[in-house]
Amino acid sequence: MRVVKHLPGKAVLVLCIVSFIAGSLFTSRTWSHSQPESKIPVVIDNIDKIVQERKLVEGRISADIMKEVKKTHQAIESLDKTISTLEMELAVGRTSRAAHGAPSLEGASSFSSSSSSNHSLKKAFVVIGINTAFSSKRRRDSIRQTWLPAGDKLKKLEKEKGIVIRFVIGHSVTLGGVMDKAVDAENDEHNDFLRLPHIEGYHELSTKTRLYFSTAISMWDAEFYMKVDDDVHVNLGMLASTLVKYRAKPRIYIGCMKSGPVLSQKGVKYHEPEFWKFGEDGNKYFRHATGQIYAISKDLAAYISTNSPILHRYANEDVSLGSWLIGLEVEHVDERSMCCGTPPDCEWKAQAGNVCVASFDWACSGICKSVERMKAIHNSCGEGDKALWNVEL
């Protein structure tokens, strides 16, 4: 029989103390490891809240910055428009002072003038310059026989309606030669020419256009200044009615707006020697009115006159005019009634009550065989003799 020995009381006491200490250490260690794990979701939630709050703050800051940027941009645009308006008004003022013989304003550009500076300018509603050449007498006659009033009727039109119409032409290379004398004789008969100090030539049309506006605004104080080719049919009543709609607006550029190709190939019609300025091959010009007919308001004519010496001239005069205005605060009016086709186009429109301002053939940049066809077109597409006199100006 095995005898079991009992441990002494002191040994039991020591064993109990050691067990208690070991248990306490194990429990503490387990609790310390489990406590962070229980707090992880709470920490993550706090981090998410902080991130969301940061995004909200950043969003509010970005919105405030964008509002300030927008306000600044709007303020700059407003200042640009104000400056543009003041520049136009200054140009008109300079032109008016020069035409009246007043001393030039400091820094004002010079411009050509064929008028006397010791009398007031003649008031007008519109000055219409019909661009013509020495070889175009038959064209001029065809216009005088159709849409252009002649003799006393032309004077009446100018006096009662303020519509001034002149054939615009310069001089020959040999000043006072046979061609100049022929135009002088024609003017003595009809008194419907505006002579420019300019040598005529196809490649000088941009110079002629620039000089025409400078000369016209120095002779007439008009609301509009207009250029028309001598192979275009015009209904003056419809023209006046169209212009009246824009008389209260500043910086108006009216015509059939287009954007044709820039022709870089030499030898072709409308070749542009400075094609490289318009970008790569195949690019198009900026929007501008087609050269057959267009009108500008007085402030734009004054701008051209004042800045004439520094306005660049491209090969094509309609492109040149467009380039002078493209960078200004100008309203481009695309008036499609200024570029109707010849019959049946303008005839159908007239029968429908939509009388055209101007008619021509795009294929010929004017009326094809205008001398032979002008009268027939006038009979088919004309507005009637009374239309012009019924327009309230």
C-alpha positions, 0 to 999 in steps of 0.5 A, a space after each residue: 500500500 502506497 502512502 501519500 505524503 501531504 505537502 507542508 502548509 508553507 509549500 501550499 501557501 507559496 504555490 497559491 501565491 505563484 499561481 495567482 501571480 501567473 494568472 494575473 500576468 496572463 490576464 493582463 497580457 491578453 487584455 492588452 492585446 485585445 484592447 487595440 483590436 476593439 478600438 480599430 473601427 473607432 479609429 477608422 471612423 474618426 479618420 474617415 470623418 477627418 478626411 471628409 471634413 478636410 474635403 469639405 473645407 477644400 471644396 469650399 476653398 476651391 469654390 470661393 477661389 473660382 468665384 473670385 477668378 470668375 469675378 476677376 475675369 468678368 471685370 477684365 472683360 468689362 474693362 476691355 469693352 470700355 477701353 475698346 469703346 473709348 478708343 472708338 470714340 477717340 478715333 471719331 473725335 480725332 477724325 472730326 477735329 481733323 476734318 474741321 481744321 482743328 489741331 491734331 490731338 497728341 499721338 493721333 495718326 494722320 490720314 488722307 483727306 480730299 475735303 476742305 478743312 474750313 467747313 462743316 461736314 455734310 450730314 448723311 445717313 449712308 455713304 455708298 462708294 461704288 468701286 469702279 475702274 477706268 475700263 468699266 464705263 459700260 458697267 457704270 452706265 448700266 447702273 445709272 440706267 437701273 438702280 442708281 438715280 441719276 441727275 436731279 434724282 441723285 441730288 434729291 436722294 442725298 438731300 431728302 434721304 441722306 443717301 450719298 452715292 459715288 463711283 469711287 476711282 483713283 488716277 492713272 499712272 500718268 496723272 492727267 492722261 487720257 483715262 483721267 480726262 475721260 473720267 473727268 468728262 464723265 463726272 462733268 456729265 453726271 457728277 457722281 464720282 469720288 476721286 481718290 489720290 490713288 493709282 488704280 490697279 487690281 493689286 492695290 484694292 486694299 489700299 484703295 479701300 482703306 483710302 476710300 473710308 478715310 476720304 469719305 469720313 473726312 467729307 461726310 458725317 454719316 452713320 454708315 459707310 458702304 462699299 459696293 462693286 460695280 457689277 452688283 445689283 442693289 435695292 436701295 430701299 431694302 438697303 436703307 431699311 436694313 441699315 436702320 435696324 442697326 443705327 443705334 448700335 456701335 461698331 457694326 460690320 454688315 455683310 455676307 460673312 464667309 471664311 474661304 480657303 487661304 490660297 497658297 498656290 502662285 498664279 491662281 486668282 485670289 492668291 495670298 502671298 502671306 498665306 503662312 500667317 494663317 497657319 498650315 496649308 488648307 486653313 481658312 481665313 477668319 470670318 469677314 464680309 464678302 467683297 461685293 458689298 458690305 457696310 460699317 458704322 461711323 466709329 469703325 470708319 473713323 478707326 480705319 481713318 485714324 489708324 490708316 498708316 499702320 493697317 496691314 494690307 493683304 492681297 484681297 481687300 475683303 480679307 484686309 478689312 476683316 483683319 482690321 476689325 477682327 481684333 476689335 469689339 465689333 458686331 459682325 452681322 451676317 446679312 444674307 439678303 446682301 448676297 442673293 443670286 440672280 434670277 430665279 433666286 432673287 426673283 422668287 424671293 421678291 415674289 415671296 415678299 423677301 426683296 433682296 438688298 443685293 444680287 450677284 453670281 458667286 461664280 463671277 464674284 458679281 453679275 456675270 456679263 453685268 452690262 448685258 444682264 443688269 437691266 433684266 435683273 433689275 426688272 425681275 428683282 427690283 423693288 420698284 421706284 417708290 420703295 426707297 422714298 417710302 423708307 423712314 430714315 
